[in-house]
């Protein structure tokens, strides 16, 4: 049985914890990836939704909350939340018949936090936490390797060389492809936020299951190492050129969809 116990901590304590943790080393989408998704989402929020979110976050931006669910991974008391960031499924399996983890997964977590956010009886501190998790997980499910293979833990067990530096495939897709652009999260979001109105409408119609199916369908492209004959794939310019297009599209779609969901919750 999944334990959805939300910790009862004051808003002030959350904010202090955020800035203490934010001064430590970065986590895996990476911090900027999640901030990009959140920043794009803010451009599509209705005024009523913006007001509702401000009542939860105070003076802090959605992008500041977005990285918190990764930062608390260093706290053993939050270990039970780790399975919420992904779902494991092989190519020959379907989501409809999948033997889902009893500890939860990203699909069940998204549904749960939607219920928390839309429940009028939810406390303010639990809404803060739920909004942080929800914002973060919308980003995660659009990163193809968060809908990953069991045998390599979503690419975490695939060792690669990233411009001669030791890394793994999951880290490349969570962080390296984005950081390679050498942009602030606000500039990055501005550069890729070129969705048409018809795209926004189409993307926002999709369900959580649709999101997961999309990531499952495109994840094989992460393993296309251009036929490199090496025990450890050497990833650099060609791989970056090909895969950055994919990750940029997923970041944009995630931001647009996050806004659509938040608007449906609060407006």
Helices and strands as residue ranges (DSSP letters): H 11-22, H 30-42, H 47-57, H 62-65, H 68-71, G 72-74, G 76-85, E 87-88, H 106-118, H 124-142, G 144-146, E 147-148, E 159-162, E 165-168, H 169-171, I 172-176, H 177-179, H 185-192, H 197-204, H 208-218, G 219-223, E 233-235, H 237-266
